[in-house]
Amino acid sequence: MNKNITQISLRVLGSIVIVAAVFFGGVYVGYGNQPAFAKVTELVHASDPSVSNADFEAFWKAWKLVNDNFAPGKDNTTPVSAQDRVYGAIQGMVAAYGDPYTTFFPPAQNTQFQAQIAGSFSGIGIQLGEKNDILTIIAPLKGTPAEKAGVLSGDKIVKINDTVTSNMTVDQAVALIQGKTGTVVTLTLMREGVAAPIVTPITRQTIDLPTVDTEMRSGDAFVIHLYNFSANSATLFKAAMDKYLTSGDHKLLIDLRGNPGGYLEAAVQIGSEFIPQGKVIVSEIGKDPKNVTLHNSTGPKIFPDSDKLIILADQGSASAAEILAGALSQQGIGVLVGQQTFGKGSVQQVISVTDSTALKVTVAHWYTPDGTSISAKGLTPKIVIPFDNKDKNDTQLQKAIDLFSSPATFQ
């Protein structure tokens, strides 16, 4: 894709001939026979010879028909410029791909997005995705306002404040949810098993994410809770592994519940502590299905072959968390238990379109060592352990630990 393309382009077919005439009827007929785009006078950079297999006649006719006929109403005082319509057309074009993670950012949204990835905004601490064309909470992050307000993985967002979220992209929703520290955003949620909508006001805060916690549980099991795959996750996880190796325990549980993912490199580095050097952790396939990039373990493997490993995941485990869970379970290192994971297995790249606009586009998809598409439906655990929303004692974790004593778990 040409990164410098700034306008929707078209190829002009044929030539325009206006026959000189002394009567206005002839001039009107000539005008009526012009290509539709020629009647749109606001355009610059209106043609591009690289676009050769699309018929833009309907687009330009619609442009002019809306321009000539749309009545905004007395309460709608915001003018829509020709450039605004171009941005809207690009957003519509991008939406035609049906990918919730591919998004065009006009200038105002691009400014917000750049500030978001730079960490300049406060929020409520949720990771958003899309399932079945509905905005879905992948996970509330540990210790954040969303978790404290009772938001759960799998909740569907139907309204943000007074704005209905149907046809809203993930990035548009994020822009509405973020805001100044101390202000309130109200989410209207639908939850499985709950008939009525749940209206949840949440106060925005600066989000300081935890990364790793460790604990000892009954039955000589060492638990590493990994909450995200940030830039320093691999370093912090290595420290947790050192603590495990010196503890004398031989049962390790990695808790990836509610982990929305993050850096691929962190997943590869963590996986390399368990998987022998050279073995596949994840494969990446871009636009050309024949072009496969393998991300292999770099070693050194430090997890003892004699020790037992369980990976606990749920519907809030996504992206890099699914990569690690898939690699450890499919390479025969550990057993995946819990619930079906979210299914966020795509790679996005942010590309500048113009100085003030950008495109976030899906450029590849991830596949586990056995070729399973993470994007298709996520990962299926070997042993399903349901989670009770009303359970305050985390019996899901304890049931996972109890599996260490069952020989059938590791067969």
N, C-alpha and C positions, 0 to 999 in steps of 0.2 A: 504494500500500500504506500502511495506517495504521501509522506508525512506533511508535505507543504501545501496540499490541496486545501483551499479555504472556502470554496463554494461548490454547491452542486453543479455539475457540468453537463453539457449536452453537445451533441454533434449536429451541426446544421446540415440538413439534407436539402439539396436543390438550391434554387436561387429565388429571390423575391423580385417580382416584376410588378410594378404599378403602372398601368397604362395611363398615359396622360389623356385627360378628357376635359371638355369644357363644361360638363354638367356634373353636379355634385353626386348624382346617383352612381356614376362611373367610379368616382373616387371612393365612395362607400363600399362598392362591390370589391374594388381592389383591396381596401383595408380588411374587409371581411375574409379575403382569401389568403391573408398573410399567415405564416405559422404563428401559433399562439404566443410563443416567447417574444416575438417581435413587437407585440402589443404591450409588453411589460417594460415600462420606461425606466424603472429604478435600478436596472441591472448593470453590474460591471463584472468582468471575468466570466462572461456568460457561456463560454464554450471551452471545451477541452477535447482534443482529438483522441485522447486515451479512452473515452467512453464511447463505445461503438456498437453496443448490442442492447441498448435500452431505448424505448420509445417514450420521450418526455412530453408528448403532446397533451396527455391528460393532466399532467402536473401543471403545465403552464396555463392550460384552460382553467383549471381549478383555482390557480393563483389569481387570475384576473377576475373570475366570477366572484370569489370571496371579496376581493378588493373593491369590486364595483357594487356589491350587493349587501355586504354584511352591515347590520344595524346594531351597534354596541349597546344601545339603551342609555337612558339618561344617567344611570348610576355608574356606568363604566366610563371613567374619564381617563383611563390609562391608554395612551395611543400605542398601537402595534406598528413598529417601523418595518420597512422592507427587510432590514437585517435581522430583526426579531423573527420574521417569518422564515428566513433562511435557517436560522438556528433551530426553529421548531421543525423544519423539514428534515434537518440532519438527525434530530432526535427521533423523528418518526422512522427514518431510514434505519437507524441503529436498532430501534425496537423491533423492526421486522425480522431480525435474526432470532428473536425469542430467547435471548440470553440475559438473565437479570444482572449479570456482572459486567456487561458491555454497555458503556454509558458515554454520551457526549456531554461535555460541560461548557455551556455558554459562559461569558465573562464573569458574571456574578457568582454562578455556581462553581466555576473554576477557582475563584478566589477562596471560597469556603472550603473546597476540597483540598487545596494546597495547604491551607491553615490546619485542616483536620489531620492530614498525614504528618504535619510538622508538630502536632501535639499542642496547638494553640487554643483549642476549644475545651470547655468543660462539657461533661455529659452525665449519663446515668449508669454506664458500665454494662452495656449489653453488646453482644455480637449478633448482627442481623444477617439473615439470608432469605431465600425465597424457596418455598416448596408448594408445588401445585398452584403456582401463580399467586400465592398468598405470602405476604411478609411474615416471616417466622423468626422467632428468637432462637438462635442457635444455642446461646448460653448467656445467663447473667454471670458476670465475672465476680470472683470471690471478694467479699468485703465491700462491694460497691452499693450505691443507693438502690439500684434495681434489685439486687439480691435481698437487701434489707426490706424492700417493699413487697417481697413475696413473688416477684416475677420468676417464672420457671422456663426451662428449656422446652421448646415445642409450643409455647404460647403463640397465638396468631394475633398480630396487631391489625385491628380493623379501623381504628381512628387514632390520630395523633392530635391532641387538643380537639379542635372542631373539624379537622380535615380528614375525610374518608380516604383510606389508603389504597382502594382499588385502582389498578393501573399505575401505582406509584413504584418507582424503582427503589432499590436498596439505598442508593446514594441520595436520592431525594428524601427518603425517610430519615436517613442519618442527619441530613442538613436541618430537618425540622426538630429532631430530638436534641441535638446539641444546642448549646446556648451559654449564657453567662452564669457563672457560679452563683448559687443562691436563688435562681429563678426556678419556677416549677413547670414541668411538662406533664400533661395528663395522657396516659395511654389507655385505650379501650381494648381489652384483650378477650379473645375467645380461647377457652381451655378445654381439652378433651375431658369428657365426663362431667363438665359443668354447663348447665343449660343456659344460664343468663350471662351476658357480657360482664366482664370484670373491669370496673373503672378504677384506674390506679394513678393518682397524682404522685410524682416523684421529683424531689428537689435535686437539681443539677449540682455536681461537685467536680473538682479537679480529680481525675481518676489516677490513682497510684496503684498499679497492678502488682499483686504478688506473683512469684514465679514458681518457687519450690517450697514444699513443707515435707518434713519426715516425721514418722511416728512409729513406735513399737505397739503391736497389738497382741492380744492373747493368742497363744499357739505359736510363739516364736516367729511371727511374720513381721517383716520390715516393710513399711509402706512409704512409697515416695508419691506425694501428690504433685503433679505437674500441671500448672494452671494455664500456661501459654508457651509459645515458642518465640520468645523475644531474642534480641541480639545477644543477651548474656545467659540465655537459658541453658545452653550446652555447658558453660562453665559452672553454673550453679548446680546442674544435674550431676556433673562430675564430682563435685564436693559431696553431694548426697550419696553417690555410689561409693566413694571412699569411706564414708561413714558406715554404709552397709557392709562393705568388705571387711571392716575391722570389728564389726559387731559380733561376728561369730554365727550369725543367722544364715540359714540356707534356703529360706523362702522369701522371695521378693515379690511385692505387688506394686505395679505402677498404675496409679489412678489417673486416668485421662478424662474423667467425667467433667463435662462443662468446659473442656479445653477447646477454644475456637480455632486454634492453630497459630500460624505466624510464618516465620522464616523457614523455608525449605532446608537451608543449610543447617539450622539447628536440629531438625529432625534427622538429617543424615549423620551429623556428628554424634547425636545421642544413640542412634541405631548402631553406629560403628562400635560402640562399647559392648554390644551383645552379639553382633553378626560378624563372622570371619571376613577378613579383608578380601575384597574382590567380589563378594556376593551382592546381588541386587537388593537395594532398599526400595527404590521406586523407579519406574520408567516414565518418561515424559514424551508425549507425541503432539506435535504441532499441526500446522495446516496440511503438511504433506505426511500422510500416514506411514510412508516408507521411511521417514526420517525420525528415528527413535533415539532419544538421549537416555542413557542409563546412568543412574546415580547409584554408585556402588559403595559398599562399606570401605572406609579408609583405614579401619583399625585404629589402635590395637584393641582386639577383643579382650575385655577384662572380666566379663561375667563367667563364672565357673560352669563347666558343662554339667557338673554334678548337682548344681542348685536348681530349684524350681522357680518358675516365673509365671505369674498371672497378670494379664493386662485387663483392667476394668474400664469399660467405655459405656457411653450412653448416647442419646440423640443430640446431646450438646457437644459431642466430640467431632471435630471437623478439621478439614484441611490437613495441616502438618500432623495433627493428632491422629488422623486416619492413616497417614503415611507410615508413622511409627508403629501403630497398632497392626496394620497390615503386614509390615515387614517382619516384625517380631513373631507374629503368629504363623505366617506362611513360610517363613524360613525355619520353622520347627524349634524356635527358641522358647516360646511361651504360649500360653493358652488365652485366647480372647474370650471374655465373659461380659455379661451385662446386657445391654440393649443395642438395637440397630443404631449405627452411627448416622450422622446427618447427611453426608453425601456431598461435600464441597471439595471437588477434586479438579478444579480448573486453575489456570495460571493467568493472571492479568498483567498487562503492561500499560503504563501511562505514557501517552505520546502527545507532544505538543502539536496542535493543528495550526494555530496562529499564535501570535504573542499573547493573546488573552483567552484562548480557548484550548481545550484538551480533550483527548479521547482515551477512556480506559477500556481496553479491548482484551477479550479472552484470546490468548495466543497459543495455549496448549492445555492438555489434560493429563492427569496423573493416573497411572495404573500400578496396582500392587504386583509383587513378584510373580504371582500366578496369572497375571493378565486381567484381573478384575478392575473394571472401571469404577473408581471411587465416586465419580459424578453420577453414575447411573442410579444407585440406590444406597450407597454407603457400604459398610461392612456388616456382615451377619456374625454375631458371636457364636462360638461353639456351644456355650451354655448360656441360656437366657436367664437373667435374674431381674425380675420386674422391680420397679421403683414405686413406692407408695408416697404420693404427694403429701400425705398427712404424717408421714413418719419423721419424727424428730431425732431418732437415735441412729440413723444411717444403718439400718439392718442390711441394706444392699451391700455395703462394704463388708460387713461381718459375714454375710453369706458367701461372698467371694473368698474371704479368707478361709472359711470352713472347707472350701473345695480342696485346699492343700492336703487335707487328710483323706481325700477320696482318690484311690489309685486310678479310677476310671477317668478322672479329669485329665490325666497326662497320657492317656492311651491314644 
